[in-house]
Amino acid sequence: MRLVITVVGKDRVGIVSDIASICKDLNVNIMDITQKVFDDMFAMVMLAQMTEKSAPFEEIEDKLDKCGQKAGLKIHTMHEDIFNSMHKI
């Protein structure tokens, strides 16, 4: 299963590293990242892949959410299928 992870907040050193570290710890493979800094605002969309060795979705979502709360970021994690359903024309 693939995940779409979005991150928005005030830019600082280490945001990508923090998210990547959580993904590594939970056996989630990062497939693609796009990011942009607008003045001091950071925005990132990440496509990641879960496997049979990955932590359950709920644990991934919870750990990323807690990381965001601690760092003052909004991190949203969703299944790719839900993302695609929301954006069909």
N, CA, C and O atoms as CSV, one atom per row, in Angstrom:
chain,resi,resn,atom,element,x,y,z
A,1,MET,N,N,0.838,-1.167,0.000
A,1,MET,CA,C,0.000,0.000,0.000
A,1,MET,C,C,0.890,1.241,0.000
A,1,MET,O,O,1.926,1.284,0.664
A,2,ARG,N,N,0.464,2.238,-0.755
A,2,ARG,CA,C,1.204,3.494,-0.805
A,2,ARG,C,C,0.494,4.534,0.053
A,2,ARG,O,O,-0.723,4.502,0.233
A,3,LEU,N,N,1.298,5.454,0.574
A,3,LEU,CA,C,0.805,6.526,1.429
A,3,LEU,C,C,1.160,7.870,0.823
A,3,LEU,O,O,2.181,8.006,0.148
A,4,VAL,N,N,0.322,8.859,1.064
A,4,VAL,CA,C,0.621,10.246,0.723
A,4,VAL,C,C,0.751,10.978,2.051
A,4,VAL,O,O,-0.189,11.023,2.844
A,5,ILE,N,N,1.929,11.552,2.282
A,5,ILE,CA,C,2.214,12.264,3.525
A,5,ILE,C,C,2.458,13.728,3.173
A,5,ILE,O,O,3.333,14.035,2.363
A,6,THR,N,N,1.690,14.631,3.777
A,6,THR,CA,C,1.890,16.054,3.542
A,6,THR,C,C,2.374,16.707,4.837
A,6,THR,O,O,1.947,16.346,5.933
A,7,VAL,N,N,3.269,17.670,4.679
A,7,VAL,CA,C,3.848,18.380,5.822
A,7,VAL,C,C,3.831,19.869,5.505
A,7,VAL,O,O,4.276,20.288,4.436
A,8,VAL,N,N,3.315,20.667,6.439
A,8,VAL,CA,C,3.268,22.112,6.271
A,8,VAL,C,C,3.623,22.758,7.606
A,8,VAL,O,O,3.166,22.315,8.660
A,9,GLY,N,N,4.433,23.798,7.554
A,9,GLY,CA,C,4.760,24.521,8.781
A,9,GLY,C,C,5.905,25.487,8.574
A,9,GLY,O,O,6.372,25.691,7.453
A,10,LYS,N,N,6.346,26.073,9.658
A,10,LYS,CA,C,7.460,27.017,9.622
A,10,LYS,C,C,8.734,26.244,9.304
A,10,LYS,O,O,9.005,25.205,9.906
A,11,ASP,N,N,9.506,26.753,8.362
A,11,ASP,CA,C,10.726,26.077,7.938
A,11,ASP,C,C,11.762,26.070,9.062
A,11,ASP,O,O,11.901,27.034,9.814
A,12,ARG,N,N,12.480,24.954,9.150
A,12,ARG,CA,C,13.592,24.827,10.084
A,12,ARG,C,C,14.493,23.707,9.584
A,12,ARG,O,O,14.094,22.923,8.723
A,13,VAL,N,N,15.673,23.631,10.107
A,13,VAL,CA,C,16.615,22.569,9.749
A,13,VAL,C,C,16.109,21.237,10.296
A,13,VAL,O,O,15.691,21.157,11.451
A,14,GLY,N,N,16.146,20.183,9.462
A,14,GLY,CA,C,15.880,18.831,9.933
A,14,GLY,C,C,14.489,18.280,9.726
A,14,GLY,O,O,14.215,17.159,10.155
A,15,ILE,N,N,13.593,19.020,9.084
A,15,ILE,CA,C,12.229,18.518,8.907
A,15,ILE,C,C,12.236,17.224,8.090
A,15,ILE,O,O,11.657,16.221,8.507
A,16,VAL,N,N,12.884,17.249,6.939
A,16,VAL,CA,C,12.906,16.059,6.075
A,16,VAL,C,C,13.586,14.899,6.804
A,16,VAL,O,O,13.132,13.758,6.723
A,17,SER,N,N,14.657,15.191,7.502
A,17,SER,CA,C,15.377,14.168,8.258
A,17,SER,C,C,14.486,13.534,9.326
A,17,SER,O,O,14.497,12.314,9.491
A,18,ASP,N,N,13.723,14.338,10.044
A,18,ASP,CA,C,12.831,13.808,11.085
A,18,ASP,C,C,11.786,12.866,10.495
A,18,ASP,O,O,11.549,11.787,11.039
A,19,ILE,N,N,11.166,13.261,9.398
A,19,ILE,CA,C,10.135,12.438,8.760
A,19,ILE,C,C,10.768,11.164,8.207
A,19,ILE,O,O,10.221,10.075,8.381
A,20,ALA,N,N,11.920,11.294,7.540
A,20,ALA,CA,C,12.600,10.129,6.968
A,20,ALA,C,C,13.014,9.140,8.059
A,20,ALA,O,O,12.950,7.929,7.850
A,21,SER,N,N,13.433,9.641,9.205
A,21,SER,CA,C,13.835,8.785,10.313
A,21,SER,C,C,12.661,7.961,10.836
A,21,SER,O,O,12.807,6.773,11.124
A,22,ILE,N,N,11.506,8.594,10.956
A,22,ILE,CA,C,10.306,7.868,11.387
A,22,ILE,C,C,9.946,6.804,10.370
A,22,ILE,O,O,9.632,5.672,10.738
A,23,CYS,N,N,9.990,7.156,9.094
A,23,CYS,CA,C,9.687,6.173,8.038
A,23,CYS,C,C,10.647,4.990,8.123
A,23,CYS,O,O,10.220,3.840,8.021
A,24,LYS,N,N,11.930,5.257,8.307
A,24,LYS,CA,C,12.918,4.182,8.410
A,24,LYS,C,C,12.611,3.286,9.602
A,24,LYS,O,O,12.619,2.061,9.481
A,25,ASP,N,N,12.343,3.892,10.751
A,25,ASP,CA,C,12.068,3.118,11.970
A,25,ASP,C,C,10.835,2.236,11.837
A,25,ASP,O,O,10.753,1.187,12.476
A,26,LEU,N,N,9.870,2.653,11.009
A,26,LEU,CA,C,8.618,1.910,10.843
A,26,LEU,C,C,8.594,1.081,9.556
A,26,LEU,O,O,7.550,0.556,9.169
A,27,ASN,N,N,9.753,0.966,8.894
A,27,ASN,CA,C,9.901,0.182,7.660
A,27,ASN,C,C,8.985,0.666,6.539
A,27,ASN,O,O,8.344,-0.130,5.852
A,28,VAL,N,N,8.939,1.972,6.371
A,28,VAL,CA,C,8.178,2.597,5.290
A,28,VAL,C,C,9.188,3.156,4.301
A,28,VAL,O,O,10.068,3.930,4.678
A,29,ASN,N,N,9.063,2.763,3.030
A,29,ASN,CA,C,9.999,3.185,1.994
A,29,ASN,C,C,9.534,4.492,1.353
A,29,ASN,O,O,8.405,4.589,0.873
A,30,ILE,N,N,10.408,5.491,1.349
A,30,ILE,CA,C,10.103,6.766,0.694
A,30,ILE,C,C,10.375,6.608,-0.796
A,30,ILE,O,O,11.495,6.297,-1.203
A,31,MET,N,N,9.342,6.825,-1.604
A,31,MET,CA,C,9.457,6.652,-3.046
A,31,MET,C,C,9.719,7.967,-3.771
A,31,MET,O,O,10.460,8.000,-4.754
A,32,ASP,N,N,9.114,9.047,-3.289
A,32,ASP,CA,C,9.265,10.341,-3.960
A,32,ASP,C,C,8.963,11.451,-2.964
A,32,ASP,O,O,8.126,11.301,-2.075
A,33,ILE,N,N,9.656,12.557,-3.131
A,33,ILE,CA,C,9.437,13.734,-2.283
A,33,ILE,C,C,9.448,14.974,-3.174
A,33,ILE,O,O,10.277,15.104,-4.074
A,34,THR,N,N,8.520,15.870,-2.905
A,34,THR,CA,C,8.590,17.204,-3.493
A,34,THR,C,C,8.418,18.187,-2.345
A,34,THR,O,O,7.563,18.001,-1.480
A,35,GLN,N,N,9.223,19.218,-2.344
A,35,GLN,CA,C,9.139,20.200,-1.262
A,35,GLN,C,C,9.407,21.600,-1.795
A,35,GLN,O,O,10.018,21.786,-2.847
A,36,LYS,N,N,8.932,22.566,-1.040
A,36,LYS,CA,C,9.114,23.965,-1.423
A,36,LYS,C,C,9.125,24.804,-0.155
A,36,LYS,O,O,8.392,24.525,0.794
A,37,VAL,N,N,9.964,25.834,-0.147
A,37,VAL,CA,C,9.985,26.791,0.948
A,37,VAL,C,C,9.527,28.130,0.389
A,37,VAL,O,O,10.121,28.657,-0.552
A,38,PHE,N,N,8.462,28.679,0.977
A,38,PHE,CA,C,7.919,29.976,0.601
A,38,PHE,C,C,8.252,30.935,1.733
A,38,PHE,O,O,7.634,30.881,2.796
A,39,ASP,N,N,9.234,31.819,1.510
A,39,ASP,CA,C,9.761,32.669,2.584
A,39,ASP,C,C,10.183,31.763,3.737
A,39,ASP,O,O,11.210,31.090,3.638
A,40,ASP,N,N,9.413,31.729,4.831
A,40,ASP,CA,C,9.780,30.863,5.950
A,40,ASP,C,C,8.790,29.721,6.160
A,40,ASP,O,O,8.806,29.066,7.202
A,41,MET,N,N,7.925,29.483,5.165
A,41,MET,CA,C,6.947,28.393,5.259
A,41,MET,C,C,7.417,27.195,4.434
A,41,MET,O,O,7.801,27.340,3.273
A,42,PHE,N,N,7.382,26.007,5.049
A,42,PHE,CA,C,7.821,24.758,4.433
A,42,PHE,C,C,6.591,23.956,4.021
A,42,PHE,O,O,5.629,23.851,4.781
A,43,ALA,N,N,6.625,23.391,2.813
A,43,ALA,CA,C,5.553,22.508,2.343
A,43,ALA,C,C,6.190,21.311,1.649
A,43,ALA,O,O,7.104,21.468,0.839
A,44,MET,N,N,5.701,20.108,1.970
A,44,MET,CA,C,6.254,18.889,1.376
A,44,MET,C,C,5.137,17.880,1.144
A,44,MET,O,O,4.216,17.752,1.950
A,45,VAL,N,N,5.237,17.170,0.026
A,45,VAL,CA,C,4.387,16.016,-0.244
A,45,VAL,C,C,5.312,14.845,-0.489
A,45,VAL,O,O,6.250,14.931,-1.282
A,46,MET,N,N,5.039,13.754,0.198
A,46,MET,CA,C,5.877,12.562,0.110
A,46,MET,C,C,5.007,11.371,-0.281
A,46,MET,O,O,3.919,11.183,0.262
A,47,LEU,N,N,5.492,10.576,-1.220
A,47,LEU,CA,C,4.849,9.316,-1.575
A,47,LEU,C,C,5.693,8.213,-0.955
A,47,LEU,O,O,6.899,8.140,-1.191
A,48,ALA,N,N,5.062,7.358,-0.165
A,48,ALA,CA,C,5.781,6.303,0.542
A,48,ALA,C,C,5.085,4.966,0.327
A,48,ALA,O,O,3.897,4.917,0.007
A,49,GLN,N,N,5.835,3.884,0.506
A,49,GLN,CA,C,5.329,2.527,0.265
A,49,GLN,C,C,5.397,1.720,1.554
A,49,GLN,O,O,6.452,1.625,2.181
A,50,MET,N,N,4.275,1.147,1.942
A,50,MET,CA,C,4.240,0.191,3.055
A,50,MET,C,C,4.417,-1.210,2.490
A,50,MET,O,O,3.992,-1.496,1.370
A,51,THR,N,N,5.045,-2.078,3.267
A,51,THR,CA,C,5.175,-3.493,2.896
A,51,THR,C,C,4.665,-4.337,4.054
A,51,THR,O,O,4.179,-3.810,5.054
A,52,GLU,N,N,4.779,-5.653,3.908
A,52,GLU,CA,C,4.344,-6.551,4.985
A,52,GLU,C,C,5.199,-6.381,6.241
A,52,GLU,O,O,4.780,-6.790,7.324
A,53,LYS,N,N,6.388,-5.786,6.119
A,53,LYS,CA,C,7.270,-5.558,7.264
A,53,LYS,C,C,7.037,-4.205,7.928
A,53,LYS,O,O,7.605,-3.928,8.985
A,54,SER,N,N,6.210,-3.365,7.320
A,54,SER,CA,C,5.935,-2.033,7.865
A,54,SER,C,C,5.046,-2.124,9.097
A,54,SER,O,O,4.293,-3.082,9.276
A,55,ALA,N,N,5.152,-1.119,9.929
A,55,ALA,CA,C,4.238,-0.985,11.066
A,55,ALA,C,C,2.822,-0.779,10.524
A,55,ALA,O,O,2.659,-0.391,9.367
A,56,PRO,N,N,1.796,-1.032,11.343
A,56,PRO,CA,C,0.414,-0.784,10.898
A,56,PRO,C,C,0.198,0.697,10.569
A,56,PRO,O,O,0.855,1.573,11.133
A,57,PHE,N,N,-0.729,0.958,9.652
A,57,PHE,CA,C,-1.019,2.326,9.217
A,57,PHE,C,C,-1.281,3.253,10.403
A,57,PHE,O,O,-0.765,4.370,10.445
A,58,GLU,N,N,-2.080,2.792,11.363
A,58,GLU,CA,C,-2.445,3.627,12.501
A,58,GLU,C,C,-1.215,4.058,13.301
A,58,GLU,O,O,-1.161,5.185,13.794
A,59,GLU,N,N,-0.232,3.173,13.433
A,59,GLU,CA,C,0.995,3.519,14.151
A,59,GLU,C,C,1.812,4.549,13.369
A,59,GLU,O,O,2.355,5.490,13.947
A,60,ILE,N,N,1.892,4.363,12.060
A,60,ILE,CA,C,2.609,5.320,11.211
A,60,ILE,C,C,1.964,6.691,11.319
A,60,ILE,O,O,2.642,7.694,11.544
A,61,GLU,N,N,0.660,6.724,11.159
A,61,GLU,CA,C,-0.091,7.976,11.235
A,61,GLU,C,C,0.112,8.650,12.598
A,61,GLU,O,O,0.324,9.861,12.667
A,62,ASP,N,N,0.047,7.871,13.670
A,62,ASP,CA,C,0.189,8.407,15.025
A,62,ASP,C,C,1.590,8.972,15.269
A,62,ASP,O,O,1.727,10.066,15.815
A,63,LYS,N,N,2.625,8.239,14.870
A,63,LYS,CA,C,4.006,8.707,15.096
A,63,LYS,C,C,4.295,9.984,14.295
A,63,LYS,O,O,4.944,10.901,14.799
A,64,LEU,N,N,3.816,10.039,13.056
A,64,LEU,CA,C,4.025,11.247,12.257
A,64,LEU,C,C,3.256,12.423,12.834
A,64,LEU,O,O,3.761,13.545,12.859
A,65,ASP,N,N,2.031,12.174,13.300
A,65,ASP,CA,C,1.227,13.241,13.904
A,65,ASP,C,C,1.904,13.785,15.159
A,65,ASP,O,O,1.961,14.999,15.356
A,66,LYS,N,N,2.415,12.899,16.002
A,66,LYS,CA,C,3.101,13.330,17.227
A,66,LYS,C,C,4.371,14.112,16.903
A,66,LYS,O,O,4.692,15.084,17.587
A,67,CYS,N,N,5.090,13.695,15.870
A,67,CYS,CA,C,6.278,14.426,15.428
A,67,CYS,C,C,5.878,15.835,15.004
A,67,CYS,O,O,6.548,16.807,15.354
A,68,GLY,N,N,4.796,15.943,14.257
A,68,GLY,CA,C,4.317,17.250,13.804
A,68,GLY,C,C,3.915,18.141,14.962
A,68,GLY,O,O,4.262,19.322,14.980
A,69,GLN,N,N,3.192,17.598,15.928
A,69,GLN,CA,C,2.779,18.384,17.088
A,69,GLN,C,C,3.984,18.911,17.852
A,69,GLN,O,O,4.009,20.069,18.269
A,70,LYS,N,N,4.976,18.058,18.031
A,70,LYS,CA,C,6.180,18.440,18.770
A,70,LYS,C,C,6.957,19.541,18.037
A,70,LYS,O,O,7.528,20.431,18.667
A,71,ALA,N,N,6.971,19.472,16.693
A,71,ALA,CA,C,7.767,20.405,15.885
A,71,ALA,C,C,6.977,21.611,15.383
A,71,ALA,O,O,7.532,22.467,14.695
A,72,GLY,N,N,5.690,21.689,15.719
A,72,GLY,CA,C,4.875,22.806,15.240
A,72,GLY,C,C,4.520,22.692,13.768
A,72,GLY,O,O,4.338,23.702,13.089
A,73,LEU,N,N,4.420,21.457,13.273
A,73,LEU,CA,C,4.078,21.192,11.874
A,73,LEU,C,C,2.724,20.518,11.791
A,73,LEU,O,O,2.283,19.878,12.746
A,74,LYS,N,N,2.069,20.657,10.664
A,74,LYS,CA,C,0.853,19.893,10.383
A,74,LYS,C,C,1.258,18.764,9.444
A,74,LYS,O,O,1.651,19.012,8.304
A,75,ILE,N,N,1.163,17.527,9.920
A,75,ILE,CA,C,1.504,16.363,9.104
A,75,ILE,C,C,0.239,15.541,8.929
A,75,ILE,O,O,-0.403,15.146,9.902
A,76,HIS,N,N,-0.109,15.290,7.672
A,76,HIS,CA,C,-1.303,14.502,7.352
A,76,HIS,C,C,-0.881,13.274,6.553
A,76,HIS,O,O,-0.167,13.383,5.556
A,77,THR,N,N,-1.329,12.111,7.001
A,77,THR,CA,C,-0.977,10.844,6.355
A,77,THR,C,C,-2.257,10.175,5.875
A,77,THR,O,O,-3.211,10.042,6.642
A,78,MET,N,N,-2.288,9.753,4.612
A,78,MET,CA,C,-3.478,9.051,4.102
A,78,MET,C,C,-3.089,7.970,3.112
A,78,MET,O,O,-2.043,8.034,2.465
A,79,HIS,N,N,-3.971,6.964,3.010
A,79,HIS,CA,C,-3.788,5.921,2.004
A,79,HIS,C,C,-3.881,6.561,0.620
A,79,HIS,O,O,-4.652,7.498,0.415
A,80,GLU,N,N,-3.116,6.066,-0.298
A,80,GLU,CA,C,-3.156,6.587,-1.670
A,80,GLU,C,C,-4.551,6.460,-2.270
A,80,GLU,O,O,-4.988,7.354,-2.995
A,81,ASP,N,N,-5.260,5.369,-1.983
A,81,ASP,CA,C,-6.608,5.168,-2.529
A,81,ASP,C,C,-7.565,6.277,-2.081
A,81,ASP,O,O,-8.381,6.753,-2.870
A,82,ILE,N,N,-7.462,6.682,-0.821
A,82,ILE,CA,C,-8.315,7.766,-0.315
A,82,ILE,C,C,-7.937,9.078,-0.989
A,82,ILE,O,O,-8.808,9.849,-1.389
A,83,PHE,N,N,-6.639,9.328,-1.113
A,83,PHE,CA,C,-6.170,10.537,-1.795
A,83,PHE,C,C,-6.715,10.587,-3.217
A,83,PHE,O,O,-7.236,11.617,-3.646
A,84,ASN,N,N,-6.599,9.475,-3.955
A,84,ASN,CA,C,-7.080,9.428,-5.342
A,84,ASN,C,C,-8.583,9.622,-5.410
A,84,ASN,O,O,-9.069,10.324,-6.298
A,85,SER,N,N,-9.333,9.019,-4.496
A,85,SER,CA,C,-10.789,9.169,-4.486
A,85,SER,C,C,-11.204,10.611,-4.246
A,85,SER,O,O,-12.171,11.092,-4.837
A,86,MET,N,N,-10.472,11.299,-3.379
A,86,MET,CA,C,-10.789,12.687,-3.067
A,86,MET,C,C,-10.518,13.620,-4.232
A,86,MET,O,O,-11.111,14.696,-4.304
A,87,HIS,N,N,-9.632,13.235,-5.151
A,87,HIS,CA,C,-9.204,14.144,-6.193
A,87,HIS,C,C,-9.597,13.711,-7.609
A,87,HIS,O,O,-9.019,14.172,-8.593
A,88,LYS,N,N,-10.584,12.822,-7.693
A,88,LYS,CA,C,-11.087,12.442,-9.022
A,88,LYS,C,C,-12.027,13.512,-9.536
A,88,LYS,O,O,-12.798,14.107,-8.783
A,89,ILE,N,N,-11.946,13.740,-10.823
A,89,ILE,CA,C,-12.824,14.742,-11.454
A,89,ILE,C,C,-14.030,14.043,-12.021
A,89,ILE,O,O,-14.904,14.691,-12.599
